[in-house]
């Protein structure tokens, strides 16, 4: 184990962020030099807080089954090379999860029962960022080639994970992406202040050197059909994500100035990267209302503030959560508590238990305000509270209410894959769809979820694809997190 008394003698400490007034004027990550470098002065002692708890429940909180106690102990002992090996054993992209994951492992930490949990996510990103700085992350080229070919549709974290696993096994993998650059939501959905794109690009360079082929600017289902994929490849993996955004069909929805978050954020990301976007949706000088209180809403908040919004209000239909774990969400579950992201530190108002009843416009068809009311939960539904109606000034409304499932009207329908009752692509335990040789993973198969689930599903799907191509049991690892959770259930 790490420091035998660390969890008793050392308090939880996280990396300091740059001053708000400084970071609001640029698009760099909120940590000075990146989170890994910002953490190095404190990370050894923080890793030493990991206790010899007998049963590491952090494993049940992590879909990847990360070997958390092992690499905590190795960091405390200053064995960074071995720590990286144990980290990469279960996670292809810890630099992504260490920045973007909400860390359900920490809410399952045994130390967290009576004290603040171990800063697992911080230790993770410190290990991988130090490894990149020390040039210890190198391509892992296969020893032999199987002569089998695989097409991966979608280049988000699930698609990249399945591609890297299969490439290293010896298969020839081609990743298709309809955007003009590889990365999926990692490229244009995640703001620079959460993860600079240099972090993504260095990993993609490694994958290219390993042999993975990337084909951006290719709309599968249009530029190349599903039938053509089946003709050209021995297997196809659908990792298209859940990109059908949930809408808000209330009166006035047609007014100019109401946009989905994924219309707004990609444009802002492109401009932050130095690209030019014609007719960009911008928050500059506007009264912005964000409908949705999740991570995407927080991304819209931080982006709007950096663009110079006059005001930003974030609406959430749920009541304000408690600051401490509620009794009906006991350890080691992931509790719904009040959390403050870096964007929330920077400004804006958060309004809870509210619902928008209509959008209001001017004579020219432009948005000028929205009408909302307080809500309460009655008979399984949110109902407006009479007498609480009010207007909020708004020039720009961003809908950040999540996603309902994958797009199924092009390549999915061309391939003939069945859809389950939730609107996701139906697949079996090996992640194979109802069409032989076609697999689905990530949000396309499980619905909108966390980045750790996307990577875990990509790794699991790679095992299923490899077994299908080889005709025997695959030697590729499968994340243990979901299996442990199933046994506990």
ChimeraX attribute file (.defattr): number of C-alpha atoms within 10 A of each C-alpha:
attribute: neighborCount
match mode: 1-to-1
recipient: residues
	/A:1	17
	/A:2	24
	/A:3	22
	/A:4	13
	/A:5	12
	/A:6	16
	/A:7	23
	/A:8	12
	/A:9	12
	/A:10	13
	/A:11	15
	/A:12	16
	/A:13	15
	/A:14	16
	/A:15	19
	/A:16	12
	/A:17	15
	/A:18	16
	/A:19	13
	/A:20	14
	/A:21	9
	/A:22	9
	/A:23	18
	/A:24	22
	/A:25	12
	/A:26	14
	/A:27	19
	/A:28	19
	/A:29	19
	/A:30	23
	/A:31	20
	/A:32	17
	/A:33	12
	/A:34	22
	/A:35	25
	/A:36	27
	/A:37	18
	/A:38	19
	/A:39	24
	/A:40	17
	/A:41	11
	/A:42	14
	/A:43	24
	/A:44	21
	/A:45	22
	/A:46	27
	/A:47	29
	/A:48	25
	/A:49	29
	/A:50	30
	/A:51	23
	/A:52	15
	/A:53	12
	/A:54	7
	/A:55	9
	/A:56	18
	/A:57	20
	/A:58	25
	/A:59	24
	/A:60	25
	/A:61	24
	/A:62	25
	/A:63	26
	/A:64	25
	/A:65	24
	/A:66	25
	/A:67	19
	/A:68	23
	/A:69	20
	/A:70	16
	/A:71	27
	/A:72	33
	/A:73	22
	/A:74	21
	/A:75	25
	/A:76	21
	/A:77	16
	/A:78	12
	/A:79	13
	/A:80	18
	/A:81	14
	/A:82	15
	/A:83	25
	/A:84	23
	/A:85	14
	/A:86	18
	/A:87	22
	/A:88	16
	/A:89	15
	/A:90	21
	/A:91	21
	/A:92	22
	/A:93	19
	/A:94	24
	/A:95	23
	/A:96	22
	/A:97	20
	/A:98	24
	/A:99	19
	/A:100	18
	/A:101	15
	/A:102	16
	/A:103	21
	/A:104	22
	/A:105	28
	/A:106	23
	/A:107	24
	/A:108	25
	/A:109	26
	/A:110	24
	/A:111	19
	/A:112	15
	/A:113	13
	/A:114	7
	/A:115	13
	/A:116	17
	/A:117	20
	/A:118	28
	/A:119	22
	/A:120	24
	/A:121	22
	/A:122	23
	/A:123	25
	/A:124	26
	/A:125	24
	/A:126	26
	/A:127	28
	/A:128	25
	/A:129	23
	/A:130	18
	/A:131	18
	/A:132	16
	/A:133	11
	/A:134	9
	/A:135	9
	/A:136	12
	/A:137	18
	/A:138	14
	/A:139	15
	/A:140	15
	/A:141	18
	/A:142	15
	/A:143	8
	/A:144	10
	/A:145	13
	/A:146	13
	/A:147	9
	/A:148	15
	/A:149	18
	/A:150	26
	/A:151	23
	/A:152	28
	/A:153	27
	/A:154	29
	/A:155	30
	/A:156	24
	/A:157	28
	/A:158	32
	/A:159	33
	/A:160	29
	/A:161	25
	/A:162	30
	/A:163	31
	/A:164	24
	/A:165	23
	/A:166	25
	/A:167	27
	/A:168	22
	/A:169	22
	/A:170	20
	/A:171	24
	/A:172	21
	/A:173	25
	/A:174	20
	/A:175	23
	/A:176	25
	/A:177	24
	/A:178	20
	/A:179	17
	/A:180	12
	/A:181	15
	/A:182	24
	/A:183	22
	/A:184	23
	/A:185	18
	/A:186	21
	/A:187	23
	/A:188	21
	/A:189	21
	/A:190	21
	/A:191	26
	/A:192	24
	/A:193	24
	/A:194	21
	/A:195	23
	/A:196	18
	/A:197	19
	/A:198	10
	/A:199	15
	/A:200	17
	/A:201	14
	/A:202	12
	/A:203	19
	/A:204	18
	/A:205	13
	/A:206	17
	/A:207	22
	/A:208	15
	/A:209	13
	/A:210	18
	/A:211	21
	/A:212	23
	/A:213	17
	/A:214	19
	/A:215	19
	/A:216	17
	/A:217	14
	/A:218	18
	/A:219	18
	/A:220	20
	/A:221	20
	/A:222	11
	/A:223	10
	/A:224	13
	/A:225	17
	/A:226	19
	/A:227	13
	/A:228	13
	/A:229	21
	/A:230	16
	/A:231	10
	/A:232	12
	/A:233	17
	/A:234	19
	/A:235	23
	/A:236	26
	/A:237	27
	/A:238	26
	/A:239	30
	/A:240	30
	/A:241	31
	/A:242	23
	/A:243	18
	/A:244	14
	/A:245	18
	/A:246	14
	/A:247	15
	/A:248	14
	/A:249	10
	/A:250	11
	/A:251	12
	/A:252	17
	/A:253	17
	/A:254	15
	/A:255	17
	/A:256	16
	/A:257	19
	/A:258	21
	/A:259	19
	/A:260	19
	/A:261	23
	/A:262	18
	/A:263	14
	/A:264	20
	/A:265	23
	/A:266	19
	/A:267	21
	/A:268	26
	/A:269	21
	/A:270	17
	/A:271	12
	/A:272	17
	/A:273	14
	/A:274	8
	/A:275	11
	/A:276	12
	/A:277	12
	/A:278	7
	/A:279	7
	/A:280	12
	/A:281	17
	/A:282	19
	/A:283	26
	/A:284	16
	/A:285	14
	/A:286	19
	/A:287	20
	/A:288	29
	/A:289	29
	/A:290	28
	/A:291	25
	/A:292	22
	/A:293	20
	/A:294	13
	/A:295	17
	/A:296	20
	/A:297	24
	/A:298	21
	/A:299	23
	/A:300	30
	/A:301	30
	/A:302	24
	/A:303	25
	/A:304	29
	/A:305	22
	/A:306	20
	/A:307	18
	/A:308	16
	/A:309	19
	/A:310	15
	/A:311	20
	/A:312	25
	/A:313	20
	/A:314	24
	/A:315	23
	/A:316	21
	/A:317	20
	/A:318	17
	/A:319	14
	/A:320	14
	/A:321	14
	/A:322	12
	/A:323	10
	/A:324	10
	/A:325	17
	/A:326	13
	/A:327	8
	/A:328	8
	/A:329	12
	/A:330	13
	/A:331	17
	/A:332	19
	/A:333	15
	/A:334	17
	/A:335	19
	/A:336	14
	/A:337	14
	/A:338	11
	/A:339	10
	/A:340	9
	/A:341	11
	/A:342	19
	/A:343	24
	/A:344	16
	/A:345	11
	/A:346	16
	/A:347	16
	/A:348	21
	/A:349	13
	/A:350	15
	/A:351	18
	/A:352	18
	/A:353	17
	/A:354	23
	/A:355	22
	/A:356	22
	/A:357	17
	/A:358	17
	/A:359	23
	/A:360	20
	/A:361	20
	/A:362	10
	/A:363	7
	/A:364	8
	/A:365	13
	/A:366	18
	/A:367	23
	/A:368	21
	/A:369	21
	/A:370	20
	/A:371	16
	/A:372	19
	/A:373	19
	/A:374	21
	/A:375	21
	/A:376	17
	/A:377	13
	/A:378	9
	/A:379	7
	/A:380	7
	/A:381	9
	/A:382	16
	/A:383	15
	/A:384	20
	/A:385	13
	/A:386	9
	/A:387	8
	/A:388	11
	/A:389	15
	/A:390	11
	/A:391	15
	/A:392	16
	/A:393	17
	/A:394	24
	/A:395	21
	/A:396	25
	/A:397	27
	/A:398	24
	/A:399	25
	/A:400	26
	/A:401	22
	/A:402	22
	/A:403	17
	/A:404	17
	/A:405	23
	/A:406	24
	/A:407	19
	/A:408	20
	/A:409	9
	/A:410	14
	/A:411	22
	/A:412	21
	/A:413	14
	/A:414	14
	/A:415	19
	/A:416	15
	/A:417	21
	/A:418	17
	/A:419	18
	/A:420	12
	/A:421	8
	/A:422	12
	/A:423	18
	/A:424	23
	/A:425	28
	/A:426	22
	/A:427	21
	/A:428	11
	/A:429	9
	/A:430	16
	/A:431	24
	/A:432	25
	/A:433	23
	/A:434	17
	/A:435	14
	/A:436	11
	/A:437	18
	/A:438	25
	/A:439	27
	/A:440	31
	/A:441	32
	/A:442	33
	/A:443	27
	/A:444	26
	/A:445	28
	/A:446	23
	/A:447	20
	/A:448	21
	/A:449	15
	/A:450	18
	/A:451	21
	/A:452	27
	/A:453	24
	/A:454	29
	/A:455	30
	/A:456	30
	/A:457	30
	/A:458	32
	/A:459	30
	/A:460	26
	/A:461	29
	/A:462	30
	/A:463	23
	/A:464	22
	/A:465	25
	/A:466	23
	/A:467	16
	/A:468	18
	/A:469	17
	/A:470	11
	/A:471	9
	/A:472	9
	/A:473	11
	/A:474	17
	/A:475	10
	/A:476	17
	/A:477	13
	/A:478	21
	/A:479	23
	/A:480	19
	/A:481	19
	/A:482	20
	/A:483	14
	/A:484	17
	/A:485	16
	/A:486	10
	/A:487	7
	/A:488	8
	/A:489	6
